Amino acid sequence: MTIRIVPTQPIAGQKPGTSGLRKKTPVFMGHHYLENFVQSIFDVVGAAGKTFVLGGDGRYFNDRAAQVILRMAAANGAARVIVGQGAILSTPAASHLIRLNRTDGGIIMSASHNPGGPEEDFGVKFNMPNGGPAPEAVTEAMFKRTTEITEYRVVEAQDVDLARVGRTSLAGMVVDVVDPVADYAALMETLFDFAAIRAMFAGGFRMRMDSMCAVTGPYAVEILENRLGAAKGTCVNAVPLPDFGGMHPDPNPTWAKALMDDMFGPDAPDFGAASDGDGDRNMVVGRGIYVSPSDSLAVLAANAHLAPGYARGLKGVARSMPTSAAADRVAEALGIGSYETPTGWKFFGNLLDAGRATICGEESFGTGSDHVREKDGLWAVLLWLNILAVRKQTVAEILKEHWAKFGRNYYSRHDFEAIATDKADAMMGALRAALPGLKGQVVEGMTIAGADDFAYTDPVDASVSTKQGVRVMFTDGSRFVLRLSGTGTEGATLRMYLERYAPGPDGLDLDPQVALAPVIRAAHGIARIAEFTGRKDPDVVT
């Protein structure tokens, strides 16, 4: 086998977003595109003598990209690559393998919750030796390298057989093909009371788990049906498909409509859940009641001690800035630290590594803990099941008791997708310019207490992140936040986050969109969304 040094030149736009580089699949399949980016990763982190984990969510091009990355790893002198069978690994499972095997990091092929297929989305990201996404300093170095690259290295070789578990060799590099589910499932057994959950299922508890034809299907079947005894067929859409069966694998009420219809139907199961393309996001639903991600984080934090892995209590709770303050109220009651970070799971890594936080969450359907360094959809589902098994209550009963104790943070996110980037930037620029004059204004009967562009100083390493989202806060505890998302592949997605606090005991059972109506009108008026973008109604409401 020979190592080929291929001349190349920089390709514009290879700048990683909040979680790696994401583009349309044909872009990634273009001449030198994947190779340039992968070589830039190896140039920055170094590959000689190192061990990496490799896997992806099974979307279109996942299998071909894996072979390219393996040949490039060998050409760059890597000693060993641990790859999921069929090039499949959920993102949390990849994080666990990096940590379990003490590797030098890993490459994950995924565009997360974005659609897959020949004309849809693909992505590549690098995770660090702690199992978490590369921090901004590292991704910036990778981007800089893409602007100056002149060659990449690749081994000329036949494809590695990734269908069979076992050890093979590629140009002197060890390739270990592993069962993608086994180690992850074993970790879950150490965290949760499987016996209690098994007994609950044996007692007639019914569940629907929708993996949306994405990566968590095999994990859900093995853990829920095979190990916990859920009825066969509990897990639906459980076979990962390259185009996710035409689904948009984003577990929210809009895209997981079949699950929502089932959970609000006449013969609804006791519990419903869905996960996304790469398995790091989750949605949970009770019979006749939807659980917002912000409320889910708060309930999990308040009840985590019921699971064996968290019986000693939590060190702290962290949430992304756009996530509601519901978890803060739990942290205050528990007497533990609470942290507000920018959007992006990498910001939680330092808090977890430093032992300051145990559970973290984002409003974008991501929750997780210090067991890995990624959000983890099935982990959240299993923690909910553990809580339900111990408390022997319904989801609705648990939520109502939680709101009665802590008050309710009504919350919603409105997404305006594929806005022309120049229009979105102009709107945000005008809004930022208006911030200093907003304090004291009365809008929709609410007085503005303050407005800013969120900046974060990491309490562990003192790194600073600026322009993380515009916040407008009202004196009654209500607020809205506007930011442009970094997870799309074309145009700009404007995310508008809306929150209004009801202390109780009255007013805890309203429809969130009704409770939030004054905040919604205020946000549209202050940001002049229609004026700048021509949009009045969001594409997705969660």
C-alpha positions, 0 to 999 in steps of 0.5 A: 500500500502506498501513501499518496500526497495529493496537491490541493488548494483551499476551498472557501467556507470550511468554517465549523459552526456550533458543532462541526462543519455542515454542508449539503451532501453534494458539497461534501462529495465535491472534489477534495472537499472532505479530504481538505477538511479531514487533513486540516483536522489531522494537521491541527491535532496531529495524528502520528502514533495516535488512536481515534474513534470514528463513526456516524449516524448512517446518513447518505455518504456516511459509509464512503466518507468513513473509508476516506477518513480511515485511509487518511488516518493511516496516511497521517500515521495514526496507530489505531482507529476504533470504528463502529460496525457499519461506520455507525455510532451515535454521538453519545456512544462515540463520546463514551468510546473516546473516554472509555478507551482513553483515545486522542479524540474522534471524528463523528460524521453527522449533521445531527438533526438535519435531513439526510440524503443525496441532496440533503445534509452531511457533517463532520466534527472532531471531538477531543480526548475528553469526549466533547466537541472541539472548543472554539480555539481548536475549530478556529485553528482547523478553519485557518488551516483550510485556508492555507492547505496545499496537499493531503495524504491518503493511502491507496487501498481497498475498502476496510470491511466494516460490516464485521466486528473484529481487528484488521490492519490498514497500511500498518494502522490497526482498525478495530471494528466494534459493536456500536451498542454494547459499551454504551448499553453497559454504561446505561446499566451502571446509571439507572435502576434497570430492575425497577424499570423492568418491573414497571414494563412487566406491570403493563406500562406502555411506551412508544419510542420513535427513532425517526429511522436514525441512529438510535434505533439499534440502541433503543431496541437493545436497551428498551426491548431486549434488556428492559422488557418493553413490548416488541414493537415499542421502538418504531422507525428503528432501522437507520436509513441513509435518508432517514426514510424521508423524515426530518430527524428532529425530535420536536412536535412539528417533525415527530407529529406521528408520535404526538398524534399517538400520545394525544390519541384515545389509546395513548401509551403511558410515555412517548419519546423520540430521538434525532439523527445522531442520537444526542437529542430527545423529546419526551411526551406523557399521555396527553401532555408535552414536556418542553425541553426546558421543563424536562431539564428542570424535572430531571435535575429535581429527581436525578437522585432517584437513579443510582448513578446520581444518588449522591446528588448533583454538583451543579446544573448548567443550561444554555442561555436561551433555555428557560430559567426553570432549572435555575430554580431547582438548583437554588432549592438544592443549594447547588451551582447553576450556570448559564452558557452560550449555545453549543455543548462544548461550553458545558465541557469545562464545567463537567470536567471541573466537577462544577456541573453534573447535569446540563441541558439546552432548549433545543431538545438536548440534555445530558450529564457527566457520563459523557461529554455530549448531550444524550437522547437515550440517557434522558429517556432512561432517566425519565423512565427511572423517575416514573418507575420510582415515583409511580406517577404519570408524566402529567402528575410529575409536571403539575407537582413540579410547577406547584413547587417551583412555579412555571416558566412558560416557554417556546421557541419560534424558528424562521428558517432559510432567511436571506443571510443579509436580511437576517444580519441587517435585522440583528445589526439594527436590534443591537444598535437599539439595545442601549435605548430599550431600558425603561420602555413599556411594551405590551404592558411590560416594562423592559428591565434591561437588554444586552448581547449575551457574552460569556466568560468561562469560569474555568478557563476564563475564555470569553465568547461574545455576541451569543444572542440578544436578550430583552428582559422585563421586570416581571421575569419575562424575556425574549432572546434572538439569535442566528443559528449555526446548525443550518446549511443554507441561509440563516435560521432566526431563533426566537426564544420566549419565556414568561414566569408564573409563580402560581398557584394560579395560572399554571395550566395555560396553553404556552402560546396563549401565556406568551402572547404579549412577549411574542408581540413585543419581540416582533415589534422591537426586532421589526422582524416582518420589516426586515425579513418579510416573515410574520409567522415562524416555520417551526414552533416548539 
